[in-house]
């Protein structure tokens, strides 16, 4: 175990960076590849339905949702969406 003391920290922080005034060369502007913040909201249109599921299925999803700090309905919806995506041609 290495103990860091205030003296070592102060010594480290006394290092100075020297900047030079050199040409940077040709500047190339690249396209913005990051999505807009509003594109990061992954909400899809939804339709409410009533469905009866087995007690064991609900217990499973509730337990897993709690582990992953999410809602069990979201997990079920994502499971169905994934199934549809894989089996739609």
N, C-alpha and C positions, 0 to 999 in steps of 0.2 A: 504494500500500500504506500502510495506517495502522497505526502501531505503538502498541500499548497498553502504557503503563508502569504500574508500581505506584502512582504518584502519582495518575494518572487514576482508577484502580480505587478507591483509597481515597476520593477525592473523591466518586465516584459512590455509594459505599456509605454515605456520611454522610447521604444524603437520608433523611428520616424521613417515615413515613406517619402522617397524623393521622386517627384514627377518631373518629366522632361517635356520640352515643347518641341516634339518631333512631328513631322507630317504623318497623317494617319493612312494615307494611300486612298485608293478609290473607295468611295462609300457606296454600298449596294443596298437599296431599300427592298426588303422582302415583303411578300404578301402576308397579311395578318392571318395566321392559321388557327387562332383560338376562336371558339364560338362566342357569340354575344351572351351576356349573362342570362337574357330571357330564353335563350336556346338551351340552357342548362336545367330548365324546369321541365322534368320529364312527365308531364301530365298528358294522358291520352283521353279522348272523349270516352265517357263511361255510360253504361245503361244499368240501372238498378234492376236486379232480379231477386226472386225469392227461391231458395234452393234448400233442400233438406239433405244434410250430410250425416254420416255416422258419427256417433259420439267419439269413437277412437280417432277418426280423421281430424275432428275439431280439436281434440286434446293434443294430438301431435302438432298441428299448426300453431296452437297457442303456446305450447312448450317451446317450439323452435323460435317463434316470434319473440318470446321473452328473452331467449338467449341472445338474439341478434338485435334486440331493442327496436323492433318494428311492429307493425300490426299484422295479425294473422290473416285478415282479409286481403291485405296487400300481397302476402305470400301466395295465397290461393289464386288471386288474379294473375300474378306473374307466372305461376305454374301453368295456368290455362293459356296465357298469351304465348308462352314458350312452346307448348304443345301445338297450338295453332300454327305458329311460325315454322315448326319442323315438318308439319304434315300438310301444309298448303303448298300446292305446286303451281 
